[in-house]
Amino acid sequence: VESVNRKKYILVIVDDYSRFTWVKFLRSKDETSDFIIKFLKMIQNGVVERRNRTLIEAALTMLIYAQAPLFLWAEAVATACFTQNRSIV
């Protein structure tokens, strides 16, 4: 589902030590350079997988609770990321 800004993909970057998370929304997978793709494949691990799942679950919960349309998924993920980066957990 495309977001409001016609984004279809999300790139999530997690600092392994601090768990600080950045999200990048992409229109196509071609927007990521070959270096970033190789880097992400190299560091793919349980921490990143779990954070991805947590962000998606939080975003879906927000969208369902607010009865918002699915194309707002990118904004919901960004909000979940913002909130989690500022929480103690």
BELWO-V573135 format. One record per helix or strand of 3 or more residues. SS is the DSSP state (A for helix, B for strand). FROM is the first residue (numbers start at 1). LEN is the number of residues. Records with the same first field share a line. If there is no record, write none. Layout:
BEGIN
SS = FROM-LEN / FROM-LEN
END
This chain:
BEGIN
B = 9-6 / 21-6
A = 29-3 / 34-10 / 46-21 / 70-16
END
